[in-house]
């Protein structure tokens, strides 16, 4: 808890500083000179406050306020990036008023594009994988990081389920962060109960934030097959799910021990871990296919840089020895409903026996 509190304070301090950075840019351009700092600091404090109010107050009016605040949070990152680019342009002796127009126009266009990218149906990316010893082919769908919290996300989720039904997979795997504060079971979510194939569910860090017992109960109501430090066998596939590594404070050895306990020789072992950690350590000892999410591939640039520093297996394909690892960009968004230089995706995994 102390570690989380320190991290939150650090992020909040950086967020407030970005508002001062933006304020100085507007003042330099001649806008809001007398009250620039007060205006932007008020926006910073209000948007941080919504993170706490979100857990206490519900209703369409409050939800609208939360969405606007989250969009502002994302826009602050994007605007700061374009302001930095603008300051670099100033070395070319370009008039500052023109730089200001460039920054506002570019950031505004990027905001609308990012909002569209967040709202649209994720790309369905097809991956082919071959495995010795399988006597037939399999089709799996893997999605993670949907973050169901606001009303508009439920409709998107319903459309995603419709698309998955058209694919007719053998199994659907949800790799964590399905839930967030504000989640409700409604007719859109309940569509998942009608799927004719198994739906495997692994807990992400946001299921723990939401409340692990509540998340587990919701998974049961939706008829999801929860795998937490355990496995689920489907024909010749052995799907191993582990807890959220950082939330449960699992060490490298803890994870290796769980995989060792659940690993089945003669099967295709598929390890599903919400956080993309310990792939090399695991694949040095076991041949398997690993699937993760969590990183959102940065979601909003330039946050990519810090995410990459924290998670070397940032997104996309990775290999080690006889093992394959894919880190999904995620099907949804956390916080700001924006995706800037990071499109959402759902993985269709075509497994062929050799």
C-alpha positions in Angstrom: 0.0 0.0 0.0 2.8 2.4 0.8 4.5 1.6 -2.5 1.2 2.3 -4.3 0.7 5.6 -2.4 4.2 6.8 -3.3 3.7 5.9 -7.0 0.4 7.7 -7.0 1.9 10.8 -5.4 4.8 10.7 -7.9 2.4 10.4 -10.9 0.2 13.2 -9.5 3.2 15.5 -9.0 4.3 14.9 -12.6 0.7 15.5 -13.8 0.5 18.8 -11.9 3.9 19.8 -13.4 2.6 19.2 -16.9 -0.2 21.7 -16.2 2.3 24.3 -15.2 4.3 23.5 -18.3 1.2 24.0 -20.4 0.2 27.2 -18.5 3.7 28.7 -19.2 3.2 27.9 -22.9 -0.1 29.7 -23.1 1.2 32.7 -21.1 4.2 33.0 -23.5 1.7 33.0 -26.4 -0.2 35.8 -24.7 -3.3 33.9 -23.5 -4.7 33.7 -19.9 -1.7 35.8 -18.7 -3.2 36.9 -15.4 -4.8 33.7 -14.4 -3.1 31.0 -16.4 -1.6 29.0 -13.5 -4.8 29.2 -11.5 -6.8 27.9 -14.4 -4.6 25.0 -15.3 -3.9 24.0 -11.7 -7.7 24.0 -11.1 -8.1 21.6 -14.0 -5.3 19.4 -12.7 -6.8 19.1 -9.2 -10.4 18.6 -10.5 -9.4 15.8 -12.8 -7.4 14.1 -10.0 -10.4 14.5 -7.7 -12.6 12.6 -10.1 -10.5 9.5 -9.6 -11.8 9.4 -6.0 -15.4 10.6 -6.7 -15.8 7.9 -9.3 -15.8 5.2 -6.6 -18.4 7.1 -4.5 -20.9 8.9 -6.9 -22.8 7.3 -9.8 -25.2 8.6 -12.4 -25.2 9.8 -16.0 -24.2 13.4 -15.0 -21.3 12.2 -12.9 -20.2 9.7 -15.6 -20.1 12.5 -18.1 -17.9 14.5 -15.8 -15.6 11.5 -15.3 -15.3 10.9 -19.0 -14.5 14.6 -19.7 -11.9 14.5 -16.9 -10.2 11.4 -18.3 -10.2 12.8 -21.8 -8.5 15.9 -20.4 -5.9 13.8 -18.6 -5.0 12.1 -21.9 -5.0 15.4 -23.8 -2.6 16.9 -21.2 0.0 14.2 -22.2 -0.6 14.8 -26.0 -0.6 18.6 -25.7 2.7 18.5 -23.7 4.2 16.4 -26.4 3.3 18.9 -29.1 4.4 21.8 -26.9 7.8 20.2 -26.7 7.9 19.8 -30.4 6.8 23.5 -30.7 9.7 24.6 -28.5 12.1 22.7 -30.8 10.6 24.5 -33.8 11.4 27.8 -32.1 15.1 27.2 -32.7 14.3 27.7 -36.4 13.3 31.3 -35.6 9.6 30.6 -36.5 7.2 33.2 -35.1 5.9 32.0 -31.7 2.2 32.7 -32.7 2.6 30.3 -35.6 4.1 27.7 -33.3 1.2 28.1 -31.0 -1.3 27.6 -33.8 0.6 24.5 -34.9 0.6 23.0 -31.4 -3.1 23.6 -30.8 -4.2 22.4 -34.2 -2.0 19.3 -34.2 -3.0 18.3 -30.7 -6.7 18.9 -31.4 -6.6 16.8 -34.5 -4.7 14.1 -32.7 -7.3 14.2 -29.8 -10.2 13.5 -32.2 -8.3 10.7 -34.0 -7.3 9.2 -30.7 -10.9 9.3 -29.4 -12.1 7.6 -32.6 -9.4 4.9 -32.3 -10.6 4.2 -28.7 -14.2 3.9 -29.6 -14.0 1.8 -32.8 -14.1 -2.0 -32.8 -10.6 -3.3 -32.2 -8.6 -4.8 -35.1 -8.8 -8.6 -35.2 -5.2 -9.7 -35.8 -4.6 -13.2 -37.1 -1.6 -15.2 -35.9 -0.5 -18.7 -37.1 1.2 -21.1 -34.8 2.3 -24.7 -35.4 2.8 -27.4 -32.8 4.0 -30.9 -33.0 1.8 -33.7 -31.6 -1.5 -32.1 -32.2 -3.9 -34.2 -34.3 -6.1 -31.4 -35.3 -6.2 -27.6 -35.7 -7.6 -25.1 -33.1 -8.8 -21.5 -33.3 -8.4 -19.4 -30.1 -9.4 -15.8 -29.6 -7.4 -13.8 -27.0 -8.5 -10.4 -25.7 -7.4 -8.4 -22.7 -7.7 -4.9 -21.1 -11.3 -4.2 -22.0 -11.9 -2.1 -18.8 -15.7 -2.0 -18.8 -16.7 1.0 -16.8 -18.5 3.7 -18.8 -21.8 3.1 -20.6 -20.5 3.5 -24.2 -18.0 0.7 -23.6 -20.7 -1.9 -23.1 -22.1 -1.4 -26.6 -18.6 -1.8 -28.1 -18.1 -5.0 -26.0 -21.4 -6.3 -27.3 -20.2 -5.7 -30.9 -16.9 -7.4 -30.1 -18.8 -10.5 -29.0 -20.8 -10.5 -32.2 -17.6 -10.4 -34.2 -16.1 -13.3 -32.1 -19.3 -15.4 -32.8 -18.6 -15.0 -36.5 -15.1 -16.4 -36.1 -16.4 -19.5 -34.2 -13.4 -20.2 -32.1 -12.8 -23.3 -29.9 -12.0 -21.1 -26.9 -12.2 -17.4 -25.9 -9.5 -16.3 -23.5 -9.8 -13.0 -21.6 -6.5 -12.0 -20.2 -7.5 -9.7 -17.4 -8.7 -6.2 -16.7 -12.3 -6.9 -17.9 -13.6 -4.8 -14.9 -13.2 -1.4 -13.5 -15.0 0.9 -11.0 -18.4 1.6 -12.5 -18.8 -1.9 -13.9 -22.4 -3.3 -14.0 -23.8 -6.6 -15.3 -26.3 -5.6 -18.0 -27.8 -7.1 -21.2 -24.7 -6.3 -23.2 -22.3 -8.1 -20.8 -24.7 -11.0 -20.3 -24.4 -11.9 -24.0 -21.1 -13.6 -23.0 -23.2 -16.3 -21.1 -24.7 -17.4 -24.4 -21.4 -18.3 -26.1 -21.3 -21.9 -27.1 -17.5 -22.3 -26.4 -15.5 -22.1 -23.1 -14.5 -18.6 -22.0 -11.3 -18.6 -19.9 -10.7 -15.7 -17.6 -7.5 -14.6 -15.9 -7.5 -11.9 -13.3 -5.7 -8.7 -14.0 -4.6 -5.9 -11.6 -7.9 -4.0 -12.1 -9.9 -7.0 -10.9 -7.9 -6.7 -7.7 -8.5 -2.9 -7.5 -12.2 -3.6 -8.1 -12.2 -6.1 -5.3 -11.0 -9.7 -5.9 -13.9 -11.4 -4.2 -16.4 -9.2 -6.2 -14.5 -9.9 -9.4 -14.6 -13.6 -8.8 -18.3 -13.6 -8.0 -19.0 -11.6 -11.3 -16.9 -14.2 -13.3 -19.1 -16.9 -11.8 -22.3 -15.1 -12.7 -21.1 -14.6 -16.3 -20.1 -18.3 -16.4 -16.4 -17.6 -17.1 -13.9 -20.3 -16.2 -11.5 -18.6 -13.9 -7.9 -19.9 -13.9 -5.8 -18.6 -11.0 -2.6 -20.5 -10.5 -4.3 -23.5 -12.0 -5.1 -24.9 -15.5 -7.9 -25.8 -17.8 -7.6 -28.7 -20.2 -9.4 -28.6 -23.5 -8.7 -31.6 -25.7 -4.9 -31.4 -26.2 -4.6 -27.9 -25.0 -3.5 -27.1 -21.4 -4.3 -23.5 -20.5 -2.4 -22.3 -17.4 -3.5 -19.1 -15.8 -1.5 -17.3 -13.1 -2.4 -14.5 -10.7 -1.6 -10.9 -11.4 2.1 -11.1 -10.8 2.8 -7.7 -9.3 -0.5 -7.4 -7.3 0.2 -10.8 -5.7 4.0 -10.0 -5.4 4.9 -13.2 -7.2 8.6 -13.8 -7.7 10.2 -15.4 -10.7 10.6 -18.6 -8.7 6.9 -18.5 -7.6 5.8 -18.3 -11.3 8.2 -21.0 -12.4 6.8 -23.3 -9.6 3.2 -22.7 -10.6 4.0 -23.5 -14.3 6.0 -26.6 -13.2 3.0 -27.8 -11.2 0.4 -27.3 -13.9 2.6 -28.1 -17.0 1.5 -31.2 -18.9 3.8 -33.1 -21.2 2.3 -34.1 -24.5 0.0 -31.1 -24.6 0.3 -27.6 -26.0 0.8 -25.6 -22.9 -0.6 -22.1 -23.1 0.4 -19.8 -20.2 -1.9 -16.8 -19.7 -0.5 -14.0 -17.5 -2.0 -10.6 -17.4 1.4 -8.9 -16.9 4.1 -9.7 -19.4 6.8 -10.7 -17.0 9.3 -13.6 -16.6 9.0 -15.0 -20.2 12.7 -15.7 -20.6 12.9 -17.3 -17.2 9.9 -19.5 -17.9 10.8 -20.4 -21.5 14.3 -21.3 -20.5 12.8 -24.2 -18.6 9.5 -25.0 -20.5 8.3 -25.1 -24.1 5.1 -23.2 -24.3 3.0 -20.4 -25.8 2.5 -17.4 -23.6 -0.1 -14.7 -23.8 -0.3 -11.4 -21.9 -1.7 -7.9 -22.0 -1.6 -5.0 -19.5 0.8 -2.6 -21.3 -1.8 -1.3 -23.8 1.3 -0.8 -26.0 1.6 2.6 -24.2 -2.0 3.7 -25.2 -1.1 7.4 -25.3 2.2 8.6 -26.7 4.7 9.6 -25.1 3.6 7.2 -22.3 5.1 4.4 -24.5 8.6 5.4 -23.4 7.9 4.8 -19.7 5.9 1.6 -20.3 8.7 0.2 -22.4 11.1 1.0 -19.5 8.9 -0.9 -17.1 8.1 -3.8 -19.4 10.8 -4.9 -21.9 8.2 -7.2 -23.5 6.3 -4.1 -24.5 3.9 -5.5 -27.1 3.9 -7.8 -30.1 5.7 -11.0 -30.8 8.7 -12.4 -28.8 10.5 -15.7 -29.0 13.0 -17.7 -26.9 14.2 -21.2 -27.6 11.1 -23.2 -28.6 8.6 -20.8 -27.0 6.4 -18.0 -28.4 5.1 -15.0 -26.5 2.5 -12.4 -27.7 1.7 -9.3 -25.7 -1.6 -7.8 -26.8 -2.1 -4.0 -27.2 -5.5 -4.5 -25.5 -9.1 -4.3 -26.7 -10.0 -1.3 -24.7 -8.7 1.7 -22.7 -8.0 2.5 -19.1 -8.7 6.0 -17.9 -8.7 8.3 -20.9 -10.8 6.8 -23.8 -8.0 7.7 -26.2 -5.4 5.8 -28.2 -2.5 7.9 -29.6 0.0 5.8 -31.7 -1.5 2.6 -30.3 -4.4 0.9 -31.9 -6.6 -1.7 -30.0 -6.5 -5.3 -31.0 -7.9 -8.8 -30.4 -5.8 -11.8 -31.4 -7.2 -14.7 -33.4 -4.7 -17.6 -32.9 -4.8 -20.3 -35.5 -3.0 -23.3 -34.1 -2.1 -26.0 -36.6 -0.9 -29.5 -35.8 2.2 -30.6 -37.6 
